[in-house]
Amino acid sequence: MTNRYNHIQTILAAIFMGCFFVFTGCENDINIVKNLGKKKLGVDEARQVETYMSQDGKTKAKLVAPLMLLTQDEYGKKIEYPKTLRVDFFDDTLHIQSKLFALYGTYSERENKILLKDSVIIFNIKGDTLICKELTWDQATQRFTTDKQIFISQSSPARQRLFGIGFSSDQNLTDVHIGHVQPGSFFIVPDSSTIK
């Protein structure tokens, strides 16, 4: 009888322990389960970067930056320049036509665009200058655009100082379009008697 009683206690203990583990078993955090299938992104870092950009086999620009961070996700590569960048734009004979400076920049391979932020300055060989807080450069069209405030100073064909909101231009600042010209802007048109 004692043997049978011990056998029943052992079976009950096993059933009780089994039920204990079923009811208090491990519970998965849904966020952890979701992240199991995702790729972990690595960041490649390069210092003292000098990159040449070309289009149709011709060198168009040279980028210099003290730090470059490269990440890749399912949408493509993203390159970030968190500690300033400088770009020199060339003509077909590799003469510098314009220069660009910014405190921050990021490039999206999917969009083929560079977003520049913080103290963006562009000037060309004629002395025309653009200053703004944010600017996008489309590598395919080779045009700058922004919907933010800008200041532009030009000396040719007419001397002008323009404050505006919204801007579009080619990379040499020769085909400039300003969305809304703001107060404080002025133009000096040459007198027709001085034109020869």
Order of alpha helices (4+ residues) and beta strands (2+ residues): alpha-alpha-beta-beta-beta-beta-beta-beta-beta-beta-beta-beta-beta-beta
